[in-house]
Amino acid sequence: MKHFAFFLLCVLAVSTAPAYAAKMHVTWTPPTQNTDGTPLTDLTGYRIEWGSCNADGSFGTYQAGINVAMTATAAWIYPTGLNPVCVRAFSINSANLLSPAVFASGTPKPTLSKPTQLN
């Protein structure tokens, strides 16, 4: 069985737009070949998951994930209460198989607090 290669997670940056939840932008370079060097012809999308980080920097506890179309090269994620945030990403092929994961981590900017009182 052929396994397909995955992209490199290039940038994990925090949005500067104000919000009540953390908002992070993840970008990647799409894969072009399988791990055996043959051309990748059956890419259907990506799976982006986020969660906590273990002390050694590896992915810890899963919090949430999204599937992204094969034409995408970026996604917004919304981690809650995580600092730092660990992200893992997979390519998905036409047989719905996932590639090996690539990992990145980042620290979200502080979120805004709610107003304390309305009159």
FIMIDO-641411 format. One record per residue (C-alpha): residue in three letters; residue number from 0; z, x, y. Coordinates in pm, whole numbers, always signed. Example, Ala and Ser with C-alpha at 12.3 -4.5 7.8 and 13.67 -1.06 7.14 Angstrom:
! FIMIDO-641411
midren,gutor,zz,xx,yy
ALA,0,+780,+1230,-450
SER,1,+714,+1367,-106
END
This chain:
! FIMIDO-641411
midren,gutor,zz,xx,yy
MET,0,+0,+0,+0
LYS,1,-90,+136,+342
HIS,2,+176,+150,+608
PHE,3,+70,+143,+965
ALA,4,+197,+376,+1232
PHE,5,+389,+244,+1526
PHE,6,+368,+315,+1893
LEU,7,+603,+530,+2094
LEU,8,+848,+341,+2310
CYS,9,+762,+506,+2639
VAL,10,+985,+352,+2902
LEU,11,+1299,+147,+2899
ALA,12,+1374,+58,+3259
VAL,13,+1604,-190,+3425
SER,14,+1463,-445,+3663
THR,15,+1587,-428,+4019
ALA,16,+1548,-802,+4075
PRO,17,+1883,-978,+4123
ALA,18,+1986,-1200,+3835
TYR,19,+2293,-1333,+3655
ALA,20,+2185,-1183,+3322
ALA,21,+2075,-831,+3248
LYS,22,+1698,-799,+3258
MET,23,+1527,-492,+3114
HIS,24,+1160,-400,+3095
VAL,25,+1028,-234,+2779
THR,26,+681,-75,+2763
TRP,27,+487,+95,+2484
THR,28,+162,+257,+2381
PRO,29,-18,+54,+2111
PRO,30,-79,+224,+1775
THR,31,-435,+315,+1676
GLN,32,-401,+423,+1314
ASN,33,-213,+369,+991
THR,34,+34,+632,+871
ASP,35,-234,+763,+631
GLY,36,-465,+834,+928
THR,37,-706,+544,+871
PRO,38,-795,+322,+1170
LEU,39,-553,+36,+1238
THR,40,-767,-279,+1220
ASP,41,-516,-553,+1139
LEU,42,-255,-533,+1418
THR,43,-135,-883,+1514
GLY,44,+160,-814,+1744
TYR,45,+496,-651,+1799
ARG,46,+860,-731,+1728
ILE,47,+1110,-618,+1995
GLU,48,+1482,-642,+1908
TRP,49,+1789,-545,+2109
GLY,50,+2158,-506,+2041
SER,51,+2452,-271,+2068
CYS,52,+2438,+104,+2015
ASN,53,+2649,+294,+1762
ALA,54,+2847,+600,+1875
ASP,55,+2569,+827,+1743
GLY,56,+2307,+644,+1955
SER,57,+2154,+451,+1665
PHE,58,+2092,+76,+1669
GLY,59,+2415,-117,+1613
THR,60,+2461,-493,+1598
TYR,61,+2151,-711,+1646
GLN,62,+2177,-948,+1945
ALA,63,+1828,-1100,+1978
GLY,64,+1458,-1035,+1936
ILE,65,+1114,-1157,+2036
ASN,66,+763,-1140,+1894
VAL,67,+497,-1025,+2139
ALA,68,+118,-1069,+2123
MET,69,-98,-775,+2016
THR,70,-257,-758,+2363
ALA,71,+80,-690,+2529
THR,72,+203,-344,+2625
ALA,73,+531,-457,+2783
ALA,74,+802,-721,+2752
TRP,75,+1111,-835,+2939
ILE,76,+1433,-853,+2738
TYR,77,+1760,-1019,+2839
PRO,78,+2059,-846,+2679
THR,79,+2400,-999,+2746
GLY,80,+2720,-797,+2769
LEU,81,+2574,-476,+2627
ASN,82,+2621,-132,+2781
PRO,83,+2425,+62,+2672
VAL,84,+2150,-152,+2518
CYS,85,+1969,-24,+2208
VAL,86,+1612,-145,+2152
ARG,87,+1405,-117,+1838
ALA,88,+1039,-208,+1814
PHE,89,+798,-269,+1527
SER,90,+425,-332,+1492
ILE,91,+324,-638,+1288
ASN,92,+7,-647,+1077
SER,93,-199,-939,+945
ALA,94,+11,-950,+624
ASN,95,+316,-1002,+851
LEU,96,+455,-663,+747
LEU,97,+661,-460,+995
SER,98,+606,-92,+1065
PRO,99,+896,+151,+1066
ALA,100,+1099,+100,+1384
VAL,101,+1105,+318,+1691
PHE,102,+1419,+326,+1902
ALA,103,+1521,+363,+2268
SER,104,+1833,+288,+2468
GLY,105,+1919,+222,+2830
THR,106,+2196,+104,+3056
PRO,107,+2142,-218,+3250
LYS,108,+2237,-235,+3615
PRO,109,+2547,-444,+3689
THR,110,+2477,-817,+3706
LEU,111,+2570,-1029,+4004
SER,112,+2888,-1229,+3988
LYS,113,+2888,-1601,+4066
PRO,114,+3013,-1723,+4403
THR,115,+3387,-1783,+4392
GLN,116,+3393,-2105,+4589
LEU,117,+3156,-2367,+4728
ASN,118,+3258,-2590,+5018
END
